[in-house]
């Protein structure tokens, strides 16, 4: 029953995030926001909403390992599993702007995450720092929308087409319905993940970086594979790197502001190093013919499988 409820919580969580995005996008359209800004704000934040609710919920319950594991595990899964599997289906093109900006910022944010975690706790001030950088990062993107990198994507346009016919009543109902779904979904997911970890003697850290992290990364995985099958992969790498940046700056930042997050030594000596390792190895893989093709994708998938092997 715990597994069923955990799965149900994940489904509610992901669906809640989707209808929250639809509702908020419909409201934004009616208020006159451009497709570019909707893509960079509402769509980007909405896809991170499940991870945010899980991390905040877990931190408030005193389960910091799930909060940290959710983000670290998601960032590892985004590169190793999502990007790797996408590359197996169809080559992912790499732009020079992606390496110069998106990848560079990802490396800096990842190393900063490790640095502020090194003393074993991410406090309120560190949370303010991360969230402040999140705001600054988004301001930069707003000013450079459509000029390459993370700001150049079609998600906002697709979302606008999807919701532009919604009435005010439908838009507001979806928005608040999404919030309710995220809350109850995160409650089910976190509570039953804790029960399972205690019942089988598995640490909450392992639950966080596996079941919860992979589960909350499913939207990115499905979107990336569908894009690969449709041979529309030019934005895949930017979206994945952007997700990793947002996970650290917004999710860890907001969670730490609400309640300081304890970081166990196991994270620092194992999971953080894998996260940094995946981030760094991505550079030579991207520079190889400026694409992530079958061979590079296979390397990433094998790397992710190795991480799971050593973890479990």
ZAMI-24298 format. One record per residue (C-alpha): residue number from 1; residue in one letter; y, x, z. Coordinates in Angstrom, 1 decimal. Example, Ala and Ser with C-alpha at 12.3 -4.5 7.8 and 13.67 -1.06 7.14 Angstrom:
! ZAMI-24298
LUMDO;k;r;y;x;z
LUMDO;1;A;-4.5;12.3;7.8
LUMDO;2;S;-1.1;13.7;7.1
***
This chain:
! ZAMI-24298
LUMDO;k;r;y;x;z
LUMDO;1;X;0.0;0.0;0.0
LUMDO;2;X;2.4;2.9;0.8
LUMDO;3;X;1.9;4.2;-2.8
LUMDO;4;X;2.4;0.8;-4.3
LUMDO;5;X;5.6;0.3;-2.3
LUMDO;6;X;6.8;3.8;-3.2
LUMDO;7;X;6.2;3.0;-6.9
LUMDO;8;X;8.0;-0.3;-6.6
LUMDO;9;X;10.9;1.4;-4.9
LUMDO;10;X;11.1;3.9;-7.8
LUMDO;11;X;11.1;1.1;-10.4
LUMDO;12;X;13.8;-0.9;-8.5
LUMDO;13;X;15.8;2.3;-8.1
LUMDO;14;X;15.7;3.2;-11.8
LUMDO;15;X;16.3;-0.4;-13.0
LUMDO;16;X;19.2;-0.7;-10.4
LUMDO;17;X;20.8;2.4;-11.9
LUMDO;18;X;20.5;1.0;-15.4
LUMDO;19;X;22.1;-2.4;-14.6
LUMDO;20;X;24.8;-0.7;-12.5
LUMDO;21;X;25.7;1.3;-15.6
LUMDO;22;X;25.7;-1.8;-17.8
LUMDO;23;X;27.9;-3.7;-15.4
LUMDO;24;X;30.3;-0.9;-14.8
LUMDO;25;X;30.5;-0.1;-18.5
LUMDO;26;X;31.2;-3.7;-19.4
LUMDO;27;X;34.0;-3.8;-16.8
LUMDO;28;X;35.4;-0.5;-18.2
LUMDO;29;X;35.4;-1.9;-21.8
LUMDO;30;X;37.3;-5.0;-20.7
LUMDO;31;X;39.8;-2.7;-18.9
LUMDO;32;X;40.3;-0.7;-22.1
LUMDO;33;X;38.5;2.6;-21.3
LUMDO;34;X;37.4;4.7;-24.3
LUMDO;35;X;33.8;5.3;-25.2
LUMDO;36;X;34.2;9.0;-24.5
LUMDO;37;X;35.5;8.4;-21.0
LUMDO;38;X;32.8;5.8;-20.3
LUMDO;39;X;30.1;8.3;-21.4
LUMDO;40;X;31.5;11.1;-19.2
LUMDO;41;X;32.1;8.9;-16.1
LUMDO;42;X;30.1;5.7;-15.8
LUMDO;43;X;27.0;6.7;-17.8
LUMDO;44;X;26.9;10.2;-16.3
LUMDO;45;X;27.4;9.0;-12.8
LUMDO;46;X;25.1;6.0;-13.2
LUMDO;47;X;22.2;8.1;-14.3
LUMDO;48;X;22.7;10.2;-11.1
LUMDO;49;X;23.0;7.2;-8.9
LUMDO;50;X;19.3;7.0;-8.0
LUMDO;51;X;19.2;10.6;-6.9
LUMDO;52;X;22.4;10.1;-4.9
LUMDO;53;X;21.2;7.0;-3.0
LUMDO;54;X;17.9;8.7;-2.2
LUMDO;55;X;19.6;11.9;-0.9
LUMDO;56;X;22.1;10.0;1.2
LUMDO;57;X;19.5;7.6;2.5
LUMDO;58;X;17.1;10.5;3.5
LUMDO;59;X;19.9;12.5;5.1
LUMDO;60;X;21.0;9.6;7.2
LUMDO;61;X;17.4;9.1;8.4
LUMDO;62;X;17.3;12.8;9.4
LUMDO;63;X;15.0;13.8;6.5
LUMDO;64;X;17.0;16.7;5.0
LUMDO;65;X;14.0;18.1;3.2
LUMDO;66;X;13.9;15.0;1.0
LUMDO;67;X;17.6;15.3;0.3
LUMDO;68;X;17.4;18.9;-0.8
LUMDO;69;X;14.0;18.6;-2.4
LUMDO;70;X;15.2;15.7;-4.6
LUMDO;71;X;18.0;17.8;-6.1
LUMDO;72;X;16.3;21.2;-6.3
LUMDO;73;X;13.1;19.5;-7.7
LUMDO;74;X;15.1;17.5;-10.2
LUMDO;75;X;16.9;20.6;-11.5
LUMDO;76;X;13.7;22.5;-11.9
LUMDO;77;X;12.0;19.4;-13.6
LUMDO;78;X;15.0;19.0;-15.9
LUMDO;79;X;14.6;22.5;-17.4
LUMDO;80;X;10.8;23.0;-17.0
LUMDO;81;X;9.4;19.5;-17.7
LUMDO;82;X;12.1;17.6;-19.5
LUMDO;83;X;13.5;20.3;-21.8
LUMDO;84;X;10.1;21.9;-22.2
LUMDO;85;X;8.4;18.7;-23.3
LUMDO;86;X;11.3;17.8;-25.6
LUMDO;87;X;11.0;21.2;-27.3
LUMDO;88;X;7.3;20.5;-27.9
LUMDO;89;X;8.1;17.4;-29.9
LUMDO;90;X;11.0;18.7;-32.0
LUMDO;91;X;13.2;21.8;-31.9
LUMDO;92;X;16.4;21.4;-29.8
LUMDO;93;X;19.4;23.0;-31.4
LUMDO;94;X;21.7;25.2;-29.3
LUMDO;95;X;25.4;25.4;-29.9
LUMDO;96;X;27.4;28.5;-29.1
LUMDO;97;X;29.7;26.3;-27.0
LUMDO;98;X;26.7;25.3;-24.9
LUMDO;99;X;26.0;28.9;-24.0
LUMDO;100;X;29.6;29.9;-23.5
LUMDO;101;X;30.5;26.9;-21.3
LUMDO;102;X;27.7;24.5;-20.2
LUMDO;103;X;25.2;27.2;-19.4
LUMDO;104;X;27.7;29.5;-17.8
LUMDO;105;X;28.9;26.7;-15.5
LUMDO;106;X;25.3;25.8;-14.7
LUMDO;107;X;24.5;29.4;-13.6
LUMDO;108;X;27.6;29.6;-11.4
LUMDO;109;X;27.0;26.2;-9.7
LUMDO;110;X;23.3;27.1;-9.1
LUMDO;111;X;24.2;30.4;-7.5
LUMDO;112;X;27.0;28.7;-5.4
LUMDO;113;X;24.4;26.2;-4.2
LUMDO;114;X;22.1;29.0;-3.1
LUMDO;115;X;25.0;30.8;-1.4
LUMDO;116;X;26.3;27.9;0.7
LUMDO;117;X;22.7;27.0;1.7
LUMDO;118;X;21.8;30.6;2.8
LUMDO;119;X;22.8;30.0;6.5
LUMDO;120;X;20.5;27.0;6.7
LUMDO;121;X;23.0;24.2;6.6
LUMDO;122;X;25.3;22.6;4.1
LUMDO;123;X;28.2;21.3;6.2
LUMDO;124;X;31.1;19.0;5.6
LUMDO;125;X;33.4;21.7;4.3
LUMDO;126;X;30.8;22.9;1.8
LUMDO;127;X;30.4;19.3;0.8
LUMDO;128;X;34.1;18.9;0.2
LUMDO;129;X;34.1;22.1;-1.8
LUMDO;130;X;31.3;20.9;-4.0
LUMDO;131;X;32.8;17.5;-4.5
LUMDO;132;X;36.2;19.0;-5.2
LUMDO;133;X;34.6;21.1;-7.9
LUMDO;134;X;32.9;18.0;-9.2
LUMDO;135;X;36.3;16.3;-9.6
LUMDO;136;X;37.8;19.4;-11.2
LUMDO;137;X;34.9;19.7;-13.6
LUMDO;138;X;35.3;16.1;-14.7
LUMDO;139;X;39.1;16.5;-15.2
LUMDO;140;X;38.3;19.4;-17.5
LUMDO;141;X;35.8;17.3;-19.4
LUMDO;142;X;38.3;14.4;-19.8
LUMDO;143;X;40.8;16.8;-21.3
LUMDO;144;X;38.3;18.2;-23.7
LUMDO;145;X;36.4;15.1;-24.8
LUMDO;146;X;35.1;15.5;-28.3
LUMDO;147;X;35.8;19.2;-28.5
LUMDO;148;X;32.2;20.3;-28.0
LUMDO;149;X;30.0;21.0;-25.0
LUMDO;150;X;29.3;18.3;-22.4
LUMDO;151;X;32.2;16.2;-23.5
LUMDO;152;X;30.8;15.7;-27.0
LUMDO;153;X;28.2;13.0;-26.7
LUMDO;154;X;27.4;9.5;-28.1
LUMDO;155;X;26.1;7.9;-24.9
LUMDO;156;X;29.5;6.2;-24.2
LUMDO;157;X;29.6;4.8;-27.8
LUMDO;158;X;26.0;3.5;-27.5
LUMDO;159;X;26.8;1.9;-24.1
LUMDO;160;X;29.9;0.2;-25.3
LUMDO;161;X;28.0;-1.3;-28.2
LUMDO;162;X;25.4;-2.5;-25.8
LUMDO;163;X;27.7;-4.3;-23.3
LUMDO;164;X;30.9;-5.2;-25.2
LUMDO;165;X;29.9;-8.9;-25.5
LUMDO;166;X;29.3;-9.4;-21.8
LUMDO;167;X;31.6;-11.8;-19.9
LUMDO;168;X;33.4;-10.9;-16.7
LUMDO;169;X;30.9;-12.9;-14.7
LUMDO;170;X;27.9;-11.1;-16.2
LUMDO;171;X;29.6;-7.7;-15.9
LUMDO;172;X;30.5;-8.1;-12.2
LUMDO;173;X;27.1;-9.6;-11.4
LUMDO;174;X;25.3;-6.7;-13.0
LUMDO;175;X;27.5;-4.2;-11.2
LUMDO;176;X;26.9;-5.6;-7.7
LUMDO;177;X;23.2;-6.4;-8.6
LUMDO;178;X;22.8;-2.7;-9.5
LUMDO;179;X;24.2;-1.6;-6.2
LUMDO;180;X;21.9;-3.9;-4.3
LUMDO;181;X;18.9;-2.6;-6.3
LUMDO;182;X;19.8;1.0;-5.7
LUMDO;183;X;20.0;0.4;-1.9
LUMDO;184;X;16.7;-1.4;-1.6
LUMDO;185;X;15.0;0.8;-4.1
LUMDO;186;X;16.0;3.9;-2.2
LUMDO;187;X;14.9;2.3;1.1
LUMDO;188;X;11.5;1.7;-0.2
LUMDO;189;X;11.2;5.1;-1.9
LUMDO;190;X;12.3;7.1;1.1
LUMDO;191;X;10.5;5.2;3.8
LUMDO;192;X;7.2;5.2;2.0
LUMDO;193;X;7.5;8.8;0.9
LUMDO;194;X;7.9;9.7;4.6
LUMDO;195;X;4.9;7.6;5.6
LUMDO;196;X;2.7;9.3;2.9
LUMDO;197;X;3.8;12.8;3.9
LUMDO;198;X;3.0;12.1;7.5
LUMDO;199;X;-0.3;10.4;6.8
LUMDO;200;X;-1.7;13.1;4.6
LUMDO;201;X;0.0;16.1;6.3
LUMDO;202;X;2.1;16.9;3.3
LUMDO;203;X;5.5;18.2;4.1
LUMDO;204;X;8.6;16.2;3.2
LUMDO;205;X;9.8;19.2;1.2
LUMDO;206;X;6.8;18.9;-1.1
LUMDO;207;X;7.2;15.2;-1.4
LUMDO;208;X;10.9;15.7;-2.3
LUMDO;209;X;10.4;18.3;-5.0
LUMDO;210;X;7.4;16.5;-6.6
LUMDO;211;X;7.1;12.7;-6.4
LUMDO;212;X;10.7;11.9;-5.7
LUMDO;213;X;12.3;14.6;-7.9
LUMDO;214;X;10.0;13.8;-10.9
LUMDO;215;X;10.4;10.1;-10.4
LUMDO;216;X;14.2;10.2;-10.4
LUMDO;217;X;14.1;12.5;-13.5
LUMDO;218;X;12.2;10.0;-15.5
LUMDO;219;X;15.3;8.6;-17.3
LUMDO;220;X;16.2;12.1;-18.5
LUMDO;221;X;12.6;12.7;-19.6
LUMDO;222;X;12.3;9.4;-21.5
LUMDO;223;X;15.8;9.8;-23.1
LUMDO;224;X;15.1;13.4;-24.2
LUMDO;225;X;11.7;12.7;-25.7
LUMDO;226;X;13.0;9.6;-27.6
LUMDO;227;X;15.8;11.7;-28.9
LUMDO;228;X;13.3;14.4;-30.0
LUMDO;229;X;11.1;11.9;-31.8
LUMDO;230;X;14.2;10.6;-33.6
LUMDO;231;X;15.2;14.2;-34.4
LUMDO;232;X;18.5;13.8;-32.6
LUMDO;233;X;18.3;16.8;-30.2
LUMDO;234;X;21.6;18.5;-30.7
LUMDO;235;X;23.0;17.0;-27.5
LUMDO;236;X;19.8;17.3;-25.4
LUMDO;237;X;20.5;20.7;-23.9
LUMDO;238;X;24.1;19.7;-22.9
LUMDO;239;X;22.9;16.5;-21.2
LUMDO;240;X;20.2;18.4;-19.2
LUMDO;241;X;22.6;21.2;-18.1
LUMDO;242;X;25.2;18.6;-17.3
LUMDO;243;X;22.7;16.7;-15.2
LUMDO;244;X;21.9;19.8;-13.2
LUMDO;245;X;25.6;20.5;-12.6
LUMDO;246;X;26.2;16.9;-11.5
LUMDO;247;X;23.2;16.9;-9.2
LUMDO;248;X;24.5;19.8;-7.2
LUMDO;249;X;28.2;19.1;-7.2
LUMDO;250;X;28.1;15.3;-6.7
LUMDO;251;X;24.9;14.5;-5.0
LUMDO;252;X;24.8;17.4;-2.6
LUMDO;253;X;28.6;17.3;-2.2
LUMDO;254;X;28.7;13.6;-1.3
LUMDO;255;X;25.6;13.7;0.9
LUMDO;256;X;27.0;16.7;2.9
LUMDO;257;X;30.3;15.0;3.4
LUMDO;258;X;28.5;11.9;4.8
LUMDO;259;X;26.1;14.0;7.0
LUMDO;260;X;25.5;17.8;7.0
LUMDO;261;X;22.2;18.8;5.3
LUMDO;262;X;19.8;21.2;6.9
LUMDO;263;X;18.1;23.6;4.6
LUMDO;264;X;14.7;25.0;5.6
LUMDO;265;X;13.6;28.6;5.1
LUMDO;266;X;10.9;27.5;2.7
LUMDO;267;X;13.4;26.1;0.3
LUMDO;268;X;15.4;29.4;0.3
LUMDO;269;X;12.4;31.6;-0.1
LUMDO;270;X;10.6;29.5;-2.7
LUMDO;271;X;12.1;26.5;-4.4
LUMDO;272;X;15.7;27.8;-4.7
LUMDO;273;X;14.3;31.0;-6.3
LUMDO;274;X;12.3;29.0;-8.8
LUMDO;275;X;15.4;26.9;-9.6
LUMDO;276;X;17.4;30.1;-10.2
LUMDO;277;X;14.6;31.6;-12.2
LUMDO;278;X;14.3;28.6;-14.5
LUMDO;279;X;18.1;28.7;-15.0
LUMDO;280;X;18.2;32.4;-15.8
LUMDO;281;X;15.2;32.4;-18.1
LUMDO;282;X;16.8;29.7;-20.2
LUMDO;283;X;19.3;32.2;-21.5
LUMDO;284;X;17.0;34.3;-23.6
LUMDO;285;X;15.0;31.2;-24.7
LUMDO;286;X;18.2;29.6;-26.0
LUMDO;287;X;19.3;32.8;-27.7
LUMDO;288;X;16.0;33.0;-29.7
LUMDO;289;X;17.1;31.6;-33.1
LUMDO;290;X;19.6;29.3;-31.1
LUMDO;291;X;17.0;26.7;-30.5
LUMDO;292;X;14.3;25.5;-28.1
LUMDO;293;X;11.3;25.1;-30.3
LUMDO;294;X;7.6;24.7;-29.7
LUMDO;295;X;7.0;28.2;-28.3
LUMDO;296;X;10.0;28.1;-25.9
LUMDO;297;X;9.1;24.6;-24.9
LUMDO;298;X;5.6;25.7;-24.1
LUMDO;299;X;6.9;28.6;-22.0
LUMDO;300;X;9.0;26.2;-20.0
LUMDO;301;X;6.1;23.7;-19.5
LUMDO;302;X;3.7;26.5;-18.5
LUMDO;303;X;6.4;27.7;-16.1
LUMDO;304;X;6.7;24.3;-14.6
LUMDO;305;X;3.0;23.9;-14.3
LUMDO;306;X;2.9;27.3;-12.5
LUMDO;307;X;5.5;26.1;-10.0
LUMDO;308;X;3.4;23.0;-9.3
LUMDO;309;X;0.3;25.1;-8.8
LUMDO;310;X;1.9;27.5;-6.3
LUMDO;311;X;3.6;24.6;-4.6
LUMDO;312;X;0.5;22.4;-4.1
***
